[in-house]
């Protein structure tokens, strides 16, 4: 009887587990189906177009501007809205924004533009300049641009400076602070944790390893960074002062003079901005609304002036005839370079190499633009991408590199085979150097009474993070790092028609801003994406062509599984961070900036070509 009961109990338990499994599976399938339907409806709403007969294009950018959207950017934005964040945190495509502004310039239904940028977080300076170029074209067409805002941050004000008229609220300000770099340094922390950091590097100015071995910036790194930071700020002030038809001294007085002028204004930042011609008029929201109503007409249904948001303004699709035209492919290398497939915000060596190979084997594609906006990363992944760029060149397809905010270290490595390199004057590039980092924890483990021992066939086989590195292994690592530096130098020397000694004199990990890179022969032309397209067409001898944008679409697995966990682990902290005041938000950015790369260092040879300081503050 007992045996029979055990058999019955076993069958019951098994059946219950099967039923429970089926129940969970069905519930999960229903959940994922609802998630997909919700996402599809969200995308449909986002893409809906409601346009008045005639009115303004409202450029109400929220979040950041990037070259290429992360594969999960729409999902992250949806997550932000689902958890109730009162500010949209999203990525915006630089090239879509420029296309929309240029289309609006020739659109009879668009009679002007309103820049409302209170939720715009920022972009790198080359991206701001490219949008500014489109704004200037719009303004020069005779259509007015009005910038409205309660206050303006540095990035917001750069775009606002292209407006015909800038409005500021009575309690507002124009916050121009300058540019700085702020990295975190871990030496004291690692010492307290008894972590042994083994550093292998070549390059006097290769400062990416300094956080592990110092508590502050080295004099060499300070000298190198000071040059490009000051040039970057000079470029910013020159552009904005020219737009506002004022002197740089009026735009950004010396601190002592600024305090004096602010005292004269009795601490009124809005009055200070008006007196220094940073803005054209101090007006309340109701007064600005009245002006916009008189300019663009009144939408009785929506109780607002006539406008269409840039998020609802659709880009006209190309004619079907263009399908027969030859193509210039645009492939993005946007973010730190890591081994394996692409991850959100990072360049996957496997993914980008496959895209380049596909372009090489596609007979319709006659030229390639490699858009690089990367501080570098893994040597192995960078070389995988570089070799595919070289294969394109050998196949007779011209490759033009268009550099974004940064194309440094590994970002420059992958650019070397290109037929032509176009850089913005404000691009950060160079950083020709290499390093390796291996942390071992023998002292940390010893402190808590854990020890490692065993046997090995050679000292090299005994290399483990739980023991001190064998001297032979350390020597081998340094030799491979030195070899990697020589390889880097020779690649640059061959592509830039220099001797290795000439390249070494401008290498050693030193970061160059675009204008200096041009003077040093590291790039061919100072310009923007339009110049890169023009050059690619010229090299491929194309008069008529179509631009083919290479975009990585998220897989079903990423949508169904990856984003569910990401919404809990990533979206909530991000939403909390955006609610912080601007200074505290910047601290959070500084904290997240470095671990974002260091947590994904996955080069199989522990070798990296990465520029830490290139992620500068706007």
LINRATA-V115938 format. One record per backbone hydrogen bond with DSSP energy under -1.0 kcal/mol. NH is the residue of the N-H (numbers start at 1). CO is the residue of the C=O. Records with the same first field share a line. If there is no record, write none. Layout:
NH = CO ; CO
This chain:
5 = 1
6 = 2
7 = 3
8 = 4
9 = 5
10 = 6
11 = 7
12 = 8
13 = 9
14 = 10
15 = 11
16 = 12
17 = 13
18 = 14
19 = 15
20 = 16
21 = 17
22 = 18
23 = 19
24 = 20
25 = 21
26 = 22
27 = 23
28 = 24
29 = 25
30 = 26
31 = 27
32 = 28
33 = 29
34 = 30
35 = 31
36 = 32
37 = 33
38 = 34
39 = 35
40 = 36
41 = 37
42 = 38
43 = 39
44 = 40
45 = 41
46 = 42
47 = 43
55 = 109
56 = 306
57 = 112
58 = 308
59 = 114
60 = 58
63 = 119
64 = 90
65 = 122
66 = 92
73 = 70
76 = 72
77 = 73
78 = 74
79 = 75
80 = 76
81 = 77
82 = 78
83 = 79
85 = 80
92 = 64
94 = 66
97 = 93
98 = 94
99 = 95
100 = 96
101 = 97
102 = 98
103 = 99
104 = 100
105 = 101
107 = 104
110 = 107
111 = 55
113 = 144
114 = 57
115 = 146
116 = 59
120 = 117
121 = 63
122 = 63
128 = 124
129 = 125
130 = 126
131 = 127
132 = 128
133 = 129
134 = 130
135 = 131
136 = 132
137 = 133
138 = 134
139 = 135
140 = 136
142 = 139
143 = 138
146 = 113
147 = 165
148 = 115
152 = 173
157 = 153
158 = 154
159 = 155
160 = 156
161 = 157
162 = 159
163 = 160
164 = 145
165 = 145
167 = 147
168 = 281
169 = 149
172 = 169
175 = 152
176 = 174
186 = 211
187 = 214
190 = 186
191 = 187
192 = 188
193 = 189
195 = 190
196 = 440
198 = 438
200 = 436
202 = 434
205 = 508
206 = 203
207 = 205
210 = 207
212 = 209
214 = 210
222 = 218
223 = 219
224 = 220
225 = 221
226 = 222
227 = 223
228 = 224
229 = 225
230 = 226
231 = 227
232 = 228
233 = 229
234 = 230
235 = 231
236 = 232
237 = 233
238 = 234
239 = 235
240 = 236
241 = 237
242 = 238
243 = 239
244 = 240
246 = 241
251 = 247
252 = 248
258 = 254
259 = 255
260 = 256
261 = 257
262 = 258
263 = 259
264 = 260
265 = 261
266 = 263
267 = 262
268 = 265
269 = 267
272 = 268
273 = 269
274 = 270
275 = 271
276 = 272
277 = 274
278 = 273
279 = 273
280 = 166
281 = 166
283 = 168
288 = 284
289 = 285
290 = 286
291 = 287
292 = 288
293 = 289
294 = 290
295 = 291
296 = 292
297 = 293
299 = 304
303 = 299
304 = 299
306 = 297
308 = 56
310 = 58
312 = 309
313 = 309
322 = 319
323 = 320
324 = 321
325 = 322
327 = 364
328 = 546
329 = 367
330 = 548
331 = 369
333 = 371
335 = 373
337 = 376
338 = 347
346 = 343
347 = 336
349 = 338
350 = 340
352 = 348
353 = 349
354 = 350
355 = 351
356 = 352
357 = 353
358 = 354
359 = 355
360 = 356
361 = 357
365 = 362
366 = 327
367 = 327
368 = 398
369 = 329
370 = 400
371 = 331
372 = 402
373 = 333
374 = 406
377 = 609
378 = 337
379 = 607
382 = 378
383 = 379
384 = 380
385 = 381
386 = 382
387 = 383
388 = 384
389 = 385
390 = 386
391 = 387
392 = 388
393 = 389
394 = 390
395 = 391
396 = 393
397 = 392
400 = 368
401 = 420
402 = 370
403 = 422
404 = 372
407 = 428
408 = 374
409 = 430
410 = 609
411 = 408
413 = 409
414 = 410
418 = 415
419 = 399
420 = 399
422 = 401
423 = 525
427 = 424
428 = 405
429 = 512
431 = 510
433 = 431
434 = 202
435 = 608
436 = 200
438 = 198
440 = 196
441 = 465
445 = 441
446 = 442
447 = 443
449 = 446
450 = 445
463 = 460
467 = 464
474 = 470
475 = 471
476 = 472
477 = 473
478 = 474
479 = 475
480 = 476
481 = 477
482 = 478
483 = 479
484 = 480
485 = 481
486 = 482
487 = 483
488 = 484
489 = 485
490 = 486
491 = 487
492 = 488
493 = 489
494 = 490
495 = 491
496 = 492
498 = 493
503 = 499
504 = 500
505 = 501
506 = 503
509 = 432
510 = 507
512 = 429
514 = 427
515 = 425
517 = 513
518 = 514
519 = 515
520 = 516
521 = 518
522 = 517
524 = 421
525 = 421
527 = 423
532 = 528
533 = 529
534 = 530
535 = 531
536 = 532
537 = 533
538 = 534
539 = 535
540 = 536
542 = 537
546 = 326
548 = 328
550 = 330
559 = 555
560 = 556
561 = 557
562 = 557
563 = 558
565 = 561
566 = 562
567 = 563
569 = 565
570 = 566
571 = 566
574 = 570
575 = 571
576 = 572
577 = 573
578 = 574
580 = 577
585 = 581
586 = 582
587 = 583
588 = 584
589 = 585
590 = 586
591 = 587
592 = 588
593 = 589
596 = 592
597 = 594
598 = 594
599 = 595
600 = 597
606 = 603
608 = 435
609 = 377
611 = 375
615 = 612
616 = 614
617 = 180
